[in-house]
Amino acid sequence: MPFYSIEAWTYQNTAVSVRLCNARYGGRDAAVFAEWAADPGRLDEVERVKEVAVLKGKHNLELASDGFPAETRFRAGKSFFFCRVGCCVGPRSTESARHKRHVAAVRDE
């Protein structure tokens, strides 16, 4: 999980990301953010995400504060989930029984 980079989370605000791509970058990477919106967990699998997307680190404040979809991203069961729950730290943490129990419990709510 690439949560070493704040963009792994701020880019989860895909609606604002798409809007920024269209308004400021001629639509560049808007389709990529739309794909990530359809499968929020995929974004966590992108290495060096800050270098991949046109937004870079220029819009983090706006992405983090303008309607950030925390609950949706939490339910994806990826790095944002780990930070919020604090249950899964260390290598191969997504494979741990504890992690799987937490994810199942959250999804069943």
N, C-alpha and C positions, 0 to 999 in steps of 0.2 A: 504494500500500500504506500503510495507516494505522499503521505501526509507530512513529509518533511517540508513541503511547499504549501504556503497558505492558499495558493491558487487551486490546489486539489480540492479545497472547500469553497472558495469564493466562486469558482467557475460552476459550482453546482447551482448557482442562481442563473439557470439557463435562459429564462425569459428575459432577464435584463442583459445577459451576455449576447443573446441574439439581437436584441434592440440596439446595443452598442455596436455590434459588428455591422449592422445595416446602416446606422446613422453616421458612424465615424470612419468606417473602413470599407465602404462600398459593398457590403455584404460578405466580405472575405471571412471565412470560417463560420458563418451563420449556420450552414448545414451541419457542420461538425457539432456545434452546440445543440442543435435540434436532435441529432442522434443521441447525444448524452442525455438529453431530456427524456427521451423514450426509454433509456436504460441507465438510470443514475449510477448504478454500481460500476459501469464501464469506465467512467471517468477516473475512478480510483486505480484503475489498472494501467493508466497512461503514465509512462515514465517521463520525467522532465516536462510535465504538462505546461509549465510556464513558458517553455521554449517552443511548444507546439502551436499554441494559439496566438492569434494576432493581438489579443488584448494584453499579453505579457503581464506585468504587474501594475499597469497604469490605472486600473479602475477598481482596485480591491475595496476601497472604502465604500464606493457606490454598490458594488456587488454584495458586500457583507451587510449593508444596511437597508437597501431598497427592496423590502419584501422577501428577504432570504427564506427559502423554503425548508426551514430546519426540520420540521416534522417529517416531511417526505424523504429528505436525505437521511434522517435518522433511521427510518423504516427500511432503507436500502440495506442496512446491516453491514456497512463498510466502515471506513475510517472515522467518519463523523459519529457513528454509533459508538465506536471504541472510546472516543474522547468523552462522550456524554456519559456512558455507562462506566467506563474505567475498568472493564472486566478483562480485556484481552490485550495484554502487552507482551511483546516478545516475538521471536520468530515462530512462524507457523501458527500464530494465535487464532486465525480463522478456522483452523482445523480442531481446535480444542473443544472438548465436550462442554466446558463452561460457556464458551462463546455460542455454540449451537443452541444451548438451552436459553440463553439470553435472547438470541435472535428469534427463536420460536415463540418465546413468551411475548415479545414485543409485537410480532406479526399477528398473534392471536388476540391482542387487545381489541 
